[in-house]
Every structure is written in C-alpha cells, then in structure tokens.
Amino acid sequence: ALHGSPEAARRLVRMSQPIYGTLVQAYLRERGITDLRGTGSLHFHPRCYYRPDEHSTTETWPAMIAEVTDLDGKITGAHRTWLDPRRRDKAPIDTPRRAMGDLLGNAVRFGTASDVMAAGEGIETVLSLRQVLPDMPMLAALSAAHLAAILFPDTLRRLYIVRDNDPAGDGARDALIERANAAGIEAIVISPELDDFNEDLRTRGPDA
C-alpha cells in the first residue's frame, strides 16, 4: 500500500487495538471525556511510526488511531494523535496530529446517523459534546474545510453544527448551513462559551 493511501490507513486500523485500559482512555479522561459509548471508531497503537519530515529518522510513539469512514461505513482514511506516555497528553513533537487517506466528505463517526446528527471539527470537541448528549450520533470532520464538505446521509433532516470559536469555524458553519438548507436539512448551530467544547468541558464541567 502506498504511504498515506486508504489501504495504508486500513492496515493501520487493523494493527491497532481497542482503547479500553490503554493510554488513549487515560488521555481522553484527562480531557474530561469519560463516557466512551459509541467510540468503536477509536483505537490504540502502542508503537506508531512518526517522521517529522522525509529527511528525518523514524520515531515511534503510542497513538490514538481514529478510523475515517464514508457513509457506508467503509474505512477511507485514518487520523493519528501521537501521545506522550508520561503525561497523558499529546506527544512533544512538531505535528502530533496527522491524517492519511481519502478524507474529503468523510469523517470519524460516533454512532449511526439517521434523521438527526451533530458534526464538528475535532475528535475531542465532538466527544466532549457526547458527554452531555451520549445518544446523539456525531461525527468529527478533522478540519474546518472538511467540516464544510461532509456528505449528508439521505435520511438526514436535522444537522447540529458544532462550531469552534475561530474564523475558520465561522466559514465552515456558513458553508455547511447553505449546503444543508439546499438539501432540505434544518441546520442548527451549537457554539461553545470558550474556544471549543472540550475547553468548556474542562473548565466548566459537563453541566455548564
């Protein structure tokens, strides 16, 4: 499989393991994310390769592996968050988050969407909202540009847009509202008090 291809992403997911009892669970708990129902798209890899650039030597770090899927559930890509085992935080490297494979239109999914779902950018942001709405199907598009381009299930009638408080988040929100309305889908924007919903959760708790 070509480096960074969908097949390479599928192979990485196959080589990973469930997150329960691993550093991924500890990392998420450190961020206030304790309810992990519906997180079968997340996996743990104890020694995931990382290269700062093509001229550097390869390092290995533990990583959270998130599978990116299309509307039919086929894995099209993967997102890696390299972790520091000593601090339950992201690894101290230049780019601790990287995606691979076919991402546009696809997403990391939590639960199965039918007529209602919520969509946001980051994995931790979306999981933070799921602490309050654990039964709501949600997806993480991984960036503002990809959030604006998510594919809608045919059955979708209402879309909650989980925005981040930044200019890119505003642009994604506007583009997504326009696309949803054109498809006959009601779009409702949910905004955090602070920069994103994980910051809200960590600062104010789940009842805020």
C-alpha distance (Angstrom), angle and dihedral (degrees) to the residues before:
residue distance angle dihedral
A1 . . .
L2 3.78 . .
H3 3.79 115.0 .
G4 3.80 107.3 -94.6
S5 3.82 94.5 11.9
P6 3.81 125.2 133.0
E7 3.82 88.8 -107.3
A8 3.82 90.5 53.2
A9 3.81 88.1 50.1
R10 3.81 91.6 51.0
R11 3.80 90.6 49.4
L12 3.82 91.0 51.0
V13 3.81 90.6 52.0
R14 3.83 90.9 49.1
M15 3.82 90.0 52.6
S16 3.81 92.4 52.2
Q17 3.80 129.7 85.9
P18 3.83 137.9 -140.7
I19 3.81 115.5 -72.8
Y20 3.81 99.4 -129.8
G21 3.80 112.3 115.2
T22 3.82 92.0 5.8
L23 3.79 136.4 109.9
V24 3.83 88.8 -94.2
Q25 3.80 90.7 63.3
A26 3.83 89.9 47.2
Y27 3.83 91.2 48.2
L28 3.81 92.2 51.0
R29 3.82 92.5 44.7
E30 3.81 88.6 53.6
R31 3.82 85.8 58.9
G32 3.80 93.5 51.5
I33 3.82 92.9 -100.8
T34 3.81 106.1 131.7
D35 3.82 104.5 140.7
L36 3.80 103.5 80.5
R37 3.80 99.8 173.2
G38 3.80 111.7 141.2
T39 3.81 95.0 16.9
G40 3.80 97.0 122.2
S41 3.82 88.3 126.0
L42 3.83 89.6 69.6
H43 3.81 123.0 82.5
F44 3.81 140.7 172.6
H45 3.80 126.5 -124.0
P46 3.82 114.1 -172.5
R47 3.82 95.8 -158.7
C48 3.80 112.3 24.9
Y49 3.81 117.3 171.5
Y50 3.80 118.8 -112.9
R51 3.81 127.5 -177.0
P52 3.82 118.2 -178.3
D53 3.83 88.8 -151.2
E54 3.79 139.3 -21.9
H55 3.81 92.3 -85.0
S56 3.80 95.4 53.1
T57 3.76 130.8 87.6
T58 3.79 118.4 -103.6
E59 3.80 118.0 -100.7
T60 3.80 127.8 -168.2
W61 3.79 125.1 -137.1
P62 3.80 133.6 164.6
A63 3.80 110.0 -97.3
M64 3.78 145.0 -168.5
I65 3.81 106.7 -127.2
A66 3.81 116.5 -158.2
E67 3.78 118.6 -168.5
V68 3.81 116.0 -133.7
T69 3.80 111.9 -148.3
D70 3.79 139.3 -177.4
L71 3.81 125.1 -127.5
D72 3.82 90.7 -82.0
G73 3.80 92.5 53.8
K74 3.81 95.8 -107.5
I75 3.81 113.6 146.4
T76 3.80 108.4 -116.1
G77 3.80 99.5 164.7
A78 3.78 147.6 -12.0
H79 3.79 136.8 -126.8
R80 3.79 120.6 -146.4
T81 3.81 126.5 -156.5
W82 3.80 109.0 -174.7
L83 3.80 113.2 -146.0
D84 3.80 137.1 -152.2
P85 3.83 107.8 -130.0
R86 3.81 92.1 -156.1
R87 3.79 98.1 54.2
R88 3.84 107.9 28.1
D89 3.79 86.0 -124.2
K90 3.78 138.6 104.1
A91 3.80 113.5 -62.5
P92 3.84 116.4 -93.1
I93 3.81 93.9 -109.7
D94 3.82 133.0 117.9
T95 3.82 97.9 -103.6
P96 3.81 109.6 19.3
R97 3.82 91.0 172.2
R98 3.80 123.8 58.2
A99 3.79 134.6 159.2
M100 3.80 129.0 -152.9
G101 3.80 136.3 -172.4
D102 3.81 130.4 27.4
L103 3.80 106.7 -22.2
L104 3.81 107.6 158.5
G105 3.79 110.9 107.6
N106 3.80 91.4 1.7
A107 3.81 131.1 94.2
V108 3.79 150.8 179.3
R109 3.81 103.2 -87.7
F110 3.80 131.9 -151.3
G111 3.79 111.7 -170.9
T112 3.81 125.5 -11.7
A113 3.80 117.1 -75.1
S114 3.79 121.5 -136.7
D115 3.82 118.6 153.4
V116 3.83 97.8 -18.0
M117 3.80 132.9 38.0
A118 3.80 142.3 149.5
A119 3.81 124.6 -130.9
G120 3.80 130.1 -164.6
E121 3.79 141.3 156.1
G122 3.78 111.3 -109.7
I123 3.80 129.8 48.0
E124 3.81 93.1 -132.1
T125 3.82 91.4 46.6
V126 3.80 93.0 53.8
L127 3.82 93.8 42.7
S128 3.81 88.8 51.6
L129 3.80 90.2 58.4
R130 3.81 89.7 46.6
Q131 3.82 88.3 61.2
V132 3.81 85.9 69.8
L133 3.84 98.3 31.2
P134 3.83 103.5 32.6
D135 3.80 95.1 163.9
M136 3.81 96.2 50.5
P137 3.84 112.6 103.5
M138 3.81 107.9 -125.4
L139 3.76 140.5 176.5
A140 3.79 136.4 -158.1
A141 3.81 113.2 -144.4
L142 3.86 91.7 -169.4
S143 3.83 96.9 -132.4
A144 3.80 140.7 31.3
A145 3.81 92.0 -109.5
H146 3.80 91.9 51.6
L147 3.81 91.8 45.0
A148 3.80 89.3 58.3
A149 3.83 89.4 53.2
I150 3.83 103.1 45.8
L151 3.79 115.9 138.4
F152 3.81 115.9 -118.7
P153 3.83 122.1 -132.6
D154 3.82 110.6 -119.4
T155 3.82 89.4 -119.3
L156 3.83 95.6 54.0
R157 3.81 115.8 121.4
R158 3.81 103.4 157.3
L159 3.81 127.9 35.9
Y160 3.79 124.3 -169.7
I161 3.80 109.0 -155.5
V162 3.81 111.2 -149.7
R163 3.78 102.8 -155.2
D164 3.79 131.4 -166.5
N165 3.80 117.7 -136.7
D166 3.81 98.7 -110.3
P167 3.83 137.9 91.8
A168 3.82 93.0 -99.0
G169 3.80 89.0 52.4
D170 3.80 90.5 52.0
G171 3.80 91.7 51.6
A172 3.81 92.3 49.2
R173 3.80 90.5 48.3
D174 3.80 93.5 52.5
A175 3.81 93.8 46.3
L176 3.80 92.2 47.4
I177 3.82 93.9 48.1
E178 3.81 89.5 52.5
R179 3.82 93.2 48.9
A180 3.81 92.9 45.1
N181 3.79 93.5 49.4
A182 3.80 90.9 49.1
A183 3.82 88.3 53.9
G184 3.81 92.9 49.5
I185 3.82 93.1 -106.9
E186 3.81 121.5 138.2
A187 3.82 108.9 -126.0
I188 3.81 120.3 -155.2
V189 3.81 120.7 -176.7
I190 3.82 119.7 -141.5
S191 3.80 113.1 -163.5
P192 3.82 128.7 -166.5
E193 3.80 122.9 -129.7
L194 3.82 90.9 -130.3
D195 3.83 130.2 25.6
D196 3.81 96.4 -56.8
F197 3.79 140.6 -14.5
N198 3.80 94.3 -93.3
E199 3.80 89.5 58.3
D200 3.82 88.4 48.8
L201 3.81 90.9 50.5
R202 3.80 94.8 47.4
T203 3.80 94.4 44.0
R204 3.80 102.6 36.9
G205 3.80 105.9 18.8
P206 3.82 130.1 -124.6
D207 3.82 94.9 -63.1
A208 3.82 95.4 60.6
